[in-house]
Amino acid sequence: MAKTVEELASRWLPGAEIGDAENRVLQSAVTRRPLAKDINRHVSDHAGLGERLADAIARVGGSWTFIVSFLLFLVLWTVGNAWLLSRDAFDPYPFIFLNLVLSMLAAIQAPVIMMSQNRQAARDRLDAAHDYEVNLKAEIEIMALHEKMDALRHNEIVAMHSEVRSVSERLERLEAALRSERPGS
């Protein structure tokens, strides 16, 4: 196998533009070190408090538990204020206070969920770039294995050809010896 990144690049990626990703892949092939790593752990370890909080809010706000519990809250609010408390209702029928609370919740929740989605999109881009590097390394390693197998097969064919020639020469000598021992042949 080639010993330098430049040799590998010219051998396995001829004519390709060699960027940072390709350089990392070729370097890991030269040093025989694995490329695979857990991108999610790396991203999680470097997330700040606000980012972790946004992810948690998005995780809770996008769950069936939240939807069902919030629906139950709305039903209790409306039933409580419309029928149970009817005359002394905290928030009578058009439920203006409930609308205010829902608007404020939506005003806060929407940007937080967008922050979480942006982080997920960035994580997906990192995953895709890492997948490209791992796939490229696998492709290079497979090409190297094919080359090694071809070299082994070639050496084996050369050795078999030499062996067949040697056996053929021995057979010819034996045939000649047998002819010379038989009178009248």
ROSE-4610 file (N, C-alpha, C; in Angstrom, 1 decimal, always signed):
// ROSE-4610
residu = [M/M/M/A/A/A/K/K/K/T/T/T/V/V/V/E/E/E/E/E/E/L/L/L/A/A/A/S/S/S/R/R/R/W/W/W/L/L/L/P/P/P/G/G/G/A/A/A/E/E/E/I/I/I/G/G/G/D/D/D/A/A/A/E/E/E/N/N/N/R/R/R/V/V/V/L/L/L/Q/Q/Q/S/S/S/A/A/A/V/V/V/T/T/T/R/R/R/R/R/R/P/P/P/L/L/L/A/A/A/K/K/K/D/D/D/I/I/I/N/N/N/R/R/R/H/H/H/V/V/V/S/S/S/D/D/D/H/H/H/A/A/A/G/G/G/L/L/L/G/G/G/E/E/E/R/R/R/L/L/L/A/A/A/D/D/D/A/A/A/I/I/I/A/A/A/R/R/R/V/V/V/G/G/G/G/G/G/S/S/S/W/W/W/T/T/T/F/F/F/I/I/I/V/V/V/S/S/S/F/F/F/L/L/L/L/L/L/F/F/F/L/L/L/V/V/V/L/L/L/W/W/W/T/T/T/V/V/V/G/G/G/N/N/N/A/A/A/W/W/W/L/L/L/L/L/L/S/S/S/R/R/R/D/D/D/A/A/A/F/F/F/D/D/D/P/P/P/Y/Y/Y/P/P/P/F/F/F/I/I/I/F/F/F/L/L/L/N/N/N/L/L/L/V/V/V/L/L/L/S/S/S/M/M/M/L/L/L/A/A/A/A/A/A/I/I/I/Q/Q/Q/A/A/A/P/P/P/V/V/V/I/I/I/M/M/M/M/M/M/S/S/S/Q/Q/Q/N/N/N/R/R/R/Q/Q/Q/A/A/A/A/A/A/R/R/R/D/D/D/R/R/R/L/L/L/D/D/D/A/A/A/A/A/A/H/H/H/D/D/D/Y/Y/Y/E/E/E/V/V/V/N/N/N/L/L/L/K/K/K/A/A/A/E/E/E/I/I/I/E/E/E/I/I/I/M/M/M/A/A/A/L/L/L/H/H/H/E/E/E/K/K/K/M/M/M/D/D/D/A/A/A/L/L/L/R/R/R/H/H/H/N/N/N/E/E/E/I/I/I/V/V/V/A/A/A/M/M/M/H/H/H/S/S/S/E/E/E/V/V/V/R/R/R/S/S/S/V/V/V/S/S/S/E/E/E/R/R/R/L/L/L/E/E/E/R/R/R/L/L/L/E/E/E/A/A/A/A/A/A/L/L/L/R/R/R/S/S/S/E/E/E/R/R/R/P/P/P/G/G/G/S/S/S]
num = [1/1/1/2/2/2/3/3/3/4/4/4/5/5/5/6/6/6/7/7/7/8/8/8/9/9/9/10/10/10/11/11/11/12/12/12/13/13/13/14/14/14/15/15/15/16/16/16/17/17/17/18/18/18/19/19/19/20/20/20/21/21/21/22/22/22/23/23/23/24/24/24/25/25/25/26/26/26/27/27/27/28/28/28/29/29/29/30/30/30/31/31/31/32/32/32/33/33/33/34/34/34/35/35/35/36/36/36/37/37/37/38/38/38/39/39/39/40/40/40/41/41/41/42/42/42/43/43/43/44/44/44/45/45/45/46/46/46/47/47/47/48/48/48/49/49/49/50/50/50/51/51/51/52/52/52/53/53/53/54/54/54/55/55/55/56/56/56/57/57/57/58/58/58/59/59/59/60/60/60/61/61/61/62/62/62/63/63/63/64/64/64/65/65/65/66/66/66/67/67/67/68/68/68/69/69/69/70/70/70/71/71/71/72/72/72/73/73/73/74/74/74/75/75/75/76/76/76/77/77/77/78/78/78/79/79/79/80/80/80/81/81/81/82/82/82/83/83/83/84/84/84/85/85/85/86/86/86/87/87/87/88/88/88/89/89/89/90/90/90/91/91/91/92/92/92/93/93/93/94/94/94/95/95/95/96/96/96/97/97/97/98/98/98/99/99/99/100/100/100/101/101/101/102/102/102/103/103/103/104/104/104/105/105/105/106/106/106/107/107/107/108/108/108/109/109/109/110/110/110/111/111/111/112/112/112/113/113/113/114/114/114/115/115/115/116/116/116/117/117/117/118/118/118/119/119/119/120/120/120/121/121/121/122/122/122/123/123/123/124/124/124/125/125/125/126/126/126/127/127/127/128/128/128/129/129/129/130/130/130/131/131/131/132/132/132/133/133/133/134/134/134/135/135/135/136/136/136/137/137/137/138/138/138/139/139/139/140/140/140/141/141/141/142/142/142/143/143/143/144/144/144/145/145/145/146/146/146/147/147/147/148/148/148/149/149/149/150/150/150/151/151/151/152/152/152/153/153/153/154/154/154/155/155/155/156/156/156/157/157/157/158/158/158/159/159/159/160/160/160/161/161/161/162/162/162/163/163/163/164/164/164/165/165/165/166/166/166/167/167/167/168/168/168/169/169/169/170/170/170/171/171/171/172/172/172/173/173/173/174/174/174/175/175/175/176/176/176/177/177/177/178/178/178/179/179/179/180/180/180/181/181/181/182/182/182/183/183/183/184/184/184/185/185/185]
x = [+0.8/+0.0/+0.9/+0.4/+1.1/+1.4/+2.5/+3.0/+2.6/+2.2/+1.9/+0.5/-0.1/-1.4/-1.4/-0.3/-0.2/-0.2/+0.5/+0.5/-0.9/-1.5/-2.9/-3.9/-3.7/-4.6/-4.5/-3.2/-3.0/-3.5/-3.4/-3.7/-5.2/-5.9/-7.3/-8.3/-7.8/-8.7/-8.1/-7.8/-7.1/-8.1/-7.6/-8.4/-9.4/-9.6/-10.6/-10.0/-10.8/-10.4/-10.3/-9.1/-8.8/-9.1/-10.1/-10.5/-10.1/-10.6/-10.2/-10.7/-12.0/-12.6/-11.7/-11.4/-10.6/-9.2/-8.7/-7.4/-7.4/-8.5/-8.6/-8.8/-9.5/-9.8/-8.5/-7.7/-6.5/-5.4/-5.4/-4.5/-4.8/-6.1/-6.5/-6.2/-6.2/-5.8/-4.3/-3.5/-2.1/-1.7/-2.3/-2.0/-2.7/-3.6/-4.4/-5.2/-5.8/-6.7/-8.1/-9.1/-10.5/-10.9/-11.9/-12.5/-13.8/-14.5/-15.8/-15.8/-16.7/-16.8/-18.3/-18.7/-20.0/-20.2/-20.7/-21.0/-22.0/-23.0/-24.1/-23.5/-22.6/-22.0/-21.1/-20.4/-19.6/-20.4/-21.5/-22.4/-23.1/-23.5/-24.1/-23.2/-21.9/-20.9/-20.6/-20.8/-20.4/-21.6/-22.8/-24.0/-24.1/-24.5/-24.7/-26.0/-26.2/-27.4/-28.6/-28.6/-29.7/-30.1/-29.0/-29.3/-29.9/-29.4/-30.0/-31.4/-31.7/-33.0/-33.9/-33.5/-34.3/-34.6/-33.6/-33.9/-34.9/-34.8/-35.7/-37.1/-37.3/-38.6/-39.2/-38.4/-38.9/-39.3/-38.5/-38.8/-40.1/-40.3/-41.6/-42.7/-42.5/-43.6/-44.0/-43.2/-43.6/-44.0/-44.4/-44.8/-46.3/-46.7/-48.2/-48.6/-47.7/-48.0/-48.3/-47.5/-47.8/-49.1/-49.4/-50.6/-51.8/-51.8/-52.9/-53.1/-52.0/-52.2/-52.6/-52.2/-52.6/-54.0/-54.5/-55.9/-56.7/-56.3/-57.0/-57.1/-56.0/-56.0/-57.0/-57.0/-58.0/-59.4/-59.7/-61.0/-61.4/-60.5/-60.8/-61.0/-60.2/-60.3/-61.7/-62.1/-63.3/-64.5/-64.5/-65.6/-65.7/-64.5/-64.5/-65.1/-64.7/-65.1/-66.5/-66.9/-68.2/-69.3/-69.2/-70.3/-70.1/-69.0/-68.9/-68.9/-68.1/-68.0/-69.0/-69.7/-70.6/-70.7/-71.2/-71.4/-70.1/-69.3/-68.1/-66.9/-67.0/-65.9/-64.7/-63.5/-62.3/-62.0/-62.4/-62.2/-63.5/-64.5/-65.8/-65.7/-66.8/-66.9/-65.9/-65.7/-64.8/-63.4/-63.2/-61.9/-60.7/-60.8/-59.8/-58.4/-58.5/-57.2/-56.6/-57.4/-56.9/-56.2/-56.9/-56.3/-54.9/-54.8/-53.6/-52.5/-52.9/-51.9/-51.4/-52.4/-52.0/-51.1/-51.4/-50.6/-49.2/-49.1/-47.7/-47.0/-47.7/-47.0/-46.5/-47.4/-47.0/-45.8/-45.9/-44.8/-43.5/-43.5/-42.2/-41.8/-42.8/-42.5/-42.0/-42.6/-42.2/-40.7/-40.2/-38.7/-37.8/-38.3/-37.5/-37.4/-38.6/-38.6/-37.8/-37.8/-37.0/-35.5/-35.1/-33.7/-33.3/-34.2/-33.9/-33.8/-34.7/-34.7/-33.4/-33.0/-31.7/-30.5/-30.5/-29.5/-29.5/-30.7/-30.9/-30.4/-30.7/-30.2/-28.7/-28.1/-26.6/-26.1/-26.7/-26.3/-26.4/-27.5/-27.7/-26.6/-26.2/-25.1/-23.8/-23.5/-22.3/-22.3/-23.5/-23.7/-23.4/-24.0/-23.8/-22.3/-21.7/-20.2/-19.4/-19.7/-19.0/-19.3/-20.6/-20.9/-20.2/-20.0/-19.2/-17.8/-17.2/-15.8/-15.7/-16.6/-16.5/-16.7/-17.7/-17.9/-16.7/-16.1/-14.9/-13.8/-13.6/-12.5/-12.8/-14.1/-14.5/-14.2/-14.5/-14.3/-12.8/-12.0/-10.5/-10.0/-10.5/-10.0/-10.4/-11.6/-12.0/-11.2/-10.9/-10.0/-8.6/-8.1/-6.8/-6.9/-8.0/-8.1/-8.2/-8.9/-9.0/-7.6/-6.8/-5.5/-4.6/-4.7/-4.0/-4.4/-5.7/-6.2/-5.7/-5.7/-5.2/-3.8/-3.0/-1.6/-1.3/-2.1/-2.0/-2.4/-3.4/-3.9/-2.8/-2.2/-1.2/+0.0/+0.5/+1.6/+1.3/+0.1/-0.3/-0.3/-0.8/-0.8/+0.6/+1.5/+2.9/+3.5/+3.2/+3.8/+3.2/+1.9/+1.4/+1.9/+2.1/+2.7/+4.1/+4.9/+6.2/+6.2/+5.2/+5.1/+4.7/+3.7/+3.3/+4.5/+5.2/+6.4/+7.4/+7.6/+8.5/+8.0/+6.7/+6.1/+6.2/+5.9/+6.0/+7.4/+8.4/+9.8/+10.1/+9.7/+9.9/+9.2/+8.0/+7.3/+8.0/+8.5/+9.2/+10.5/+11.2/+12.4/+12.1/+11.0/+10.6/+10.2/+9.5/+9.1/+10.3/+11.3/+12.5/+13.2/+13.3/+14.0/+13.2/+11.9/+11.2/+11.4/+11.5/+11.7/+13.1/+14.0/+15.4/+15.6/+14.8/+14.9/+14.2/+13.2/+12.5/+13.2/+13.6/+14.2/+13.2/+13.5/+12.6/+11.6/+11.7/+10.8/+11.2]
y = [-1.2/+0.0/+1.2/+2.3/+3.5/+4.1/+4.8/+5.3/+6.7/+7.5/+8.9/+9.3/+10.4/+10.8/+11.2/+11.8/+12.2/+10.9/+9.9/+8.6/+8.0/+8.0/+7.4/+8.3/+9.6/+10.5/+10.2/+10.1/+9.9/+8.5/+7.6/+6.2/+5.9/+6.4/+6.0/+7.1/+8.4/+9.5/+10.3/+9.7/+10.5/+11.5/+12.7/+13.8/+14.4/+13.8/+14.4/+15.5/+16.5/+17.6/+17.1/+17.3/+16.8/+17.9/+17.8/+18.8/+18.3/+19.0/+18.6/+17.2/+16.9/+15.6/+14.4/+14.6/+13.6/+13.5/+14.6/+14.5/+13.7/+14.0/+13.2/+11.7/+11.4/+10.0/+9.3/+10.0/+9.4/+9.3/+10.3/+10.3/+9.1/+8.8/+7.7/+6.4/+6.3/+5.1/+4.9/+6.0/+5.8/+5.4/+5.9/+5.6/+4.4/+3.8/+2.7/+2.9/+4.1/+4.3/+4.5/+4.1/+4.1/+5.6/+5.8/+7.1/+7.3/+6.2/+6.3/+6.8/+7.7/+8.3/+8.7/+8.9/+9.2/+10.7/+11.2/+12.6/+13.1/+12.4/+12.9/+13.1/+12.3/+12.5/+13.8/+14.0/+15.2/+16.4/+16.4/+17.6/+17.8/+16.7/+16.8/+17.3/+16.9/+17.3/+18.8/+19.4/+20.8/+21.7/+21.2/+22.0/+22.8/+24.0/+24.9/+24.7/+25.4/+25.2/+25.6/+26.7/+27.1/+26.1/+25.5/+24.5/+23.3/+22.8/+21.6/+21.9/+23.1/+23.5/+23.5/+24.1/+24.1/+22.7/+21.8/+20.4/+19.8/+20.0/+19.4/+19.9/+21.2/+21.8/+21.3/+21.2/+20.6/+19.1/+18.4/+17.0/+16.8/+17.7/+17.6/+18.2/+19.3/+20.0/+19.2/+18.3/+17.5/+16.1/+15.9/+14.5/+14.4/+13.1/+12.9/+13.1/+13.0/+13.2/+14.7/+15.6/+17.0/+17.3/+16.8/+17.1/+16.7/+15.4/+14.9/+15.7/+16.0/+16.7/+18.1/+18.8/+20.1/+20.2/+19.2/+19.0/+18.9/+18.1/+17.8/+19.2/+19.9/+21.2/+22.2/+22.2/+23.1/+22.7/+21.4/+20.9/+21.3/+21.1/+21.4/+22.9/+23.7/+25.2/+25.6/+25.1/+25.6/+25.0/+23.8/+23.2/+23.9/+24.1/+24.8/+26.2/+27.0/+28.3/+28.5/+27.6/+27.8/+27.2/+26.1/+25.4/+25.4/+25.0/+24.8/+26.1/+27.1/+28.3/+29.4/+29.0/+29.9/+31.4/+31.6/+32.9/+33.6/+32.8/+33.3/+32.8/+32.8/+32.2/+33.1/+32.5/+33.2/+33.8/+33.1/+33.6/+33.2/+34.1/+33.8/+33.5/+33.1/+32.5/+32.9/+34.1/+34.1/+33.7/+33.4/+32.9/+33.8/+35.0/+36.0/+35.7/+35.4/+35.1/+33.8/+32.8/+31.6/+31.9/+32.8/+33.1/+33.8/+34.7/+35.4/+34.4/+33.4/+32.4/+31.6/+31.2/+30.4/+31.1/+32.4/+33.2/+33.4/+33.6/+33.8/+32.5/+31.4/+30.0/+29.8/+30.1/+29.9/+30.8/+32.1/+33.0/+32.6/+31.9/+31.4/+30.1/+29.2/+27.8/+27.7/+28.5/+28.5/+28.8/+29.9/+30.1/+29.1/+28.6/+27.5/+26.3/+25.9/+24.7/+24.9/+26.1/+26.5/+26.4/+26.8/+26.7/+25.2/+24.4/+23.0/+22.4/+22.8/+22.2/+22.7/+23.9/+24.4/+23.6/+23.3/+22.4/+21.0/+20.5/+19.2/+19.2/+20.2/+20.4/+20.4/+21.2/+21.2/+19.8/+19.1/+17.8/+16.8/+17.0/+16.2/+16.4/+17.7/+18.0/+17.4/+17.5/+16.8/+15.3/+14.7/+13.2/+12.9/+13.7/+13.4/+13.6/+14.6/+14.8/+13.6/+13.2/+12.0/+10.7/+10.5/+9.4/+9.3/+10.5/+10.6/+10.1/+10.6/+10.3/+8.8/+8.2/+6.8/+5.9/+6.4/+5.6/+5.7/+6.9/+7.1/+6.2/+6.1/+5.3/+3.8/+3.4/+2.0/+1.7/+2.6/+2.4/+2.3/+3.2/+3.1/+1.8/+1.4/+0.1/-1.1/-1.0/-2.1/-2.2/-1.0/-0.9/-1.5/-1.2/-1.7/-3.2/-3.7/-5.2/-5.8/-5.2/-5.8/-5.8/-4.8/-4.7/-5.8/-6.0/-7.1/-8.5/-8.7/-9.9/-10.2/-9.1/-9.3/-9.6/-9.0/-9.3/-10.7/-11.2/-12.6/-13.5/-13.3/-14.1/-14.2/-13.0/-13.0/-13.8/-13.6/-14.4/-15.9/-16.2/-17.6/-18.2/-17.4/-17.9/-18.1/-17.1/-17.2/-18.5/-18.7/-19.9/-21.2/-21.2/-22.4/-22.6/-21.5/-21.6/-22.2/-21.7/-22.2/-23.7/-24.1/-25.5/-26.3/-25.8/-26.6/-26.8/-25.8/-25.9/-26.9/-26.9/-27.8/-29.3/-29.5/-30.8/-31.2/-30.3/-30.7/-31.1/-30.4/-30.7/-32.1/-32.4/-33.7/-34.8/-34.5/-35.5/-35.8/-34.7/-34.9/-35.7/-35.5/-36.2/-37.7/-37.9/-39.3/-40.0/-39.3/-39.8/-40.2/-39.3/-39.5/-40.7/-40.8/-41.9/-43.2/-43.3/-44.5/-44.9/-43.9/-44.2/-44.8/-44.3/-44.8/-46.2/-46.5/-47.9/-48.9/-48.6/-49.5/-49.7/-50.9/-51.0/-51.0/-50.4/-50.3/-49.1/-48.3/-47.2/-46.1]
z = [+0.0/+0.0/+0.0/-0.6/-0.7/+0.7/+0.8/+2.1/+2.4/+1.5/+1.7/+1.2/+1.7/+1.3/-0.2/-0.7/-2.1/-3.0/-2.6/-3.4/-3.4/-2.2/-2.2/-3.0/-2.9/-3.7/-5.2/-5.7/-7.1/-7.5/-6.6/-6.9/-6.9/-5.8/-5.6/-6.0/-6.0/-6.4/-7.5/-8.6/-9.7/-10.2/-10.4/-11.0/-10.0/-8.8/-7.9/-7.1/-6.8/-6.0/-4.5/-4.0/-2.6/-1.6/-0.9/+0.2/+1.5/+2.6/+3.9/+4.3/+3.8/+4.1/+3.5/+2.2/+1.5/+2.1/+2.6/+3.2/+4.5/+5.3/+6.6/+6.3/+5.2/+4.9/+4.4/+3.6/+3.1/+4.2/+5.1/+6.2/+7.1/+7.4/+8.2/+7.5/+6.2/+5.5/+5.6/+5.5/+5.6/+7.0/+8.0/+9.4/+9.9/+9.1/+9.5/+10.8/+10.9/+12.0/+11.6/+12.4/+12.0/+12.0/+11.1/+10.9/+11.7/+12.0/+12.6/+14.0/+14.3/+15.6/+15.8/+17.1/+17.4/+17.3/+16.2/+16.0/+17.0/+17.3/+18.2/+19.6/+20.1/+21.4/+21.4/+20.3/+20.2/+20.2/+19.5/+19.4/+20.8/+21.4/+22.8/+23.8/+23.7/+24.7/+24.6/+23.4/+23.2/+23.2/+23.6/+23.6/+24.9/+24.7/+25.8/+26.5/+27.6/+28.4/+27.6/+26.9/+26.1/+25.0/+24.4/+23.3/+23.9/+25.0/+25.7/+26.1/+26.6/+27.0/+25.8/+24.7/+23.5/+23.0/+23.0/+22.6/+23.5/+24.8/+25.8/+25.6/+25.4/+25.1/+23.8/+22.8/+21.5/+21.7/+22.5/+22.7/+23.4/+24.5/+25.2/+24.4/+23.8/+23.0/+21.8/+21.3/+20.1/+20.5/+21.7/+22.1/+22.3/+22.2/+22.4/+23.8/+24.7/+26.1/+26.3/+25.7/+25.8/+25.1/+23.9/+23.2/+24.0/+24.5/+25.3/+26.6/+27.3/+28.5/+28.3/+27.2/+26.9/+26.5/+25.8/+25.4/+26.6/+27.5/+28.8/+29.6/+29.6/+30.3/+29.7/+28.4/+27.7/+28.0/+28.0/+28.3/+29.7/+30.7/+32.0/+32.2/+31.5/+31.6/+31.1/+29.9/+29.3/+30.1/+30.5/+31.3/+32.6/+33.3/+34.6/+34.5/+33.5/+33.4/+32.8/+32.0/+31.3/+32.1/+32.7/+33.4/+34.9/+35.4/+36.8/+37.6/+37.1/+37.8/+37.2/+36.2/+35.4/+35.9/+37.1/+37.5/+38.0/+38.8/+39.3/+38.5/+37.2/+36.4/+36.4/+36.5/+36.5/+35.1/+34.1/+32.7/+31.9/+31.9/+31.3/+29.8/+29.2/+27.9/+26.8/+26.4/+25.2/+25.6/+26.9/+27.4/+26.9/+27.2/+26.8/+27.4/+28.7/+29.4/+28.9/+28.6/+28.0/+26.6/+25.8/+24.5/+24.7/+25.7/+26.0/+26.4/+27.3/+27.7/+26.5/+25.7/+24.5/+23.5/+23.3/+22.4/+23.0/+24.3/+24.9/+24.8/+25.0/+24.9/+23.5/+22.5/+21.1/+20.7/+21.2/+20.9/+21.5/+22.6/+23.2/+22.6/+22.4/+22.0/+20.5/+19.6/+18.2/+18.0/+18.5/+18.3/+18.9/+20.1/+20.8/+19.9/+19.4/+18.5/+17.2/+16.7/+15.5/+15.8/+17.0/+17.4/+17.5/+18.0/+18.1/+16.7/+15.8/+14.4/+13.7/+14.0/+13.3/+13.8/+15.1/+15.7/+15.1/+14.9/+14.3/+12.9/+12.1/+10.7/+10.7/+11.6/+11.7/+12.0/+12.9/+13.3/+12.1/+11.3/+10.1/+9.1/+8.9/+8.0/+8.5/+9.8/+10.3/+10.0/+10.3/+10.1/+8.6/+7.7/+6.3/+5.8/+6.4/+6.0/+6.6/+7.8/+8.4/+7.6/+7.2/+6.4/+5.1/+4.5/+3.3/+3.5/+4.6/+4.9/+5.1/+5.9/+6.2/+4.9/+4.1/+2.9/+1.9/+1.8/+1.0/+1.5/+2.8/+3.3/+3.0/+3.2/+2.9/+1.4/+0.5/-0.9/-1.2/-0.6/-0.8/-0.3/+0.9/+1.5/+0.6/+0.1/-0.8/-2.1/-2.7/-3.8/-3.5/-2.3/-1.9/-1.7/-1.2/-1.0/-2.4/-3.3/-4.7/-5.3/-5.1/-5.7/-5.0/-3.7/-3.1/-3.6/-3.7/-4.2/-5.7/-6.5/-7.9/-7.9/-7.0/-6.9/-6.4/-5.4/-4.9/-6.0/-6.8/-7.8/-8.9/-9.3/-10.3/-9.9/-8.6/-8.1/-8.1/-7.8/-7.8/-9.2/-10.1/-11.5/-12.0/-11.7/-12.1/-11.5/-10.2/-9.5/-10.2/-10.5/-11.1/-12.5/-13.2/-14.6/-14.5/-13.5/-13.3/-13.0/-12.1/-11.7/-12.8/-13.7/-14.8/-15.8/-16.0/-16.9/-16.3/-15.0/-14.4/-14.5/-14.3/-14.4/-15.9/-16.8/-18.2/-18.6/-18.2/-18.5/-17.9/-16.7/-16.1/-16.9/-17.4/-18.2/-19.5/-20.1/-21.4/-21.1/-20.0/-19.7/-19.5/-18.7/-18.5/-19.8/-20.6/-21.9/-22.8/-22.8/-23.5/-22.9/-21.6/-21.0/-21.3/-21.3/-21.7/-23.1/-24.0/-25.4/-25.6/-24.9/-25.1/-24.5/-23.5/-22.9/-23.8/-24.5/-25.4/-26.7/-27.0/-28.3/-29.4/-30.5/-31.7/-31.6/-30.6/-30.5/-31.4]
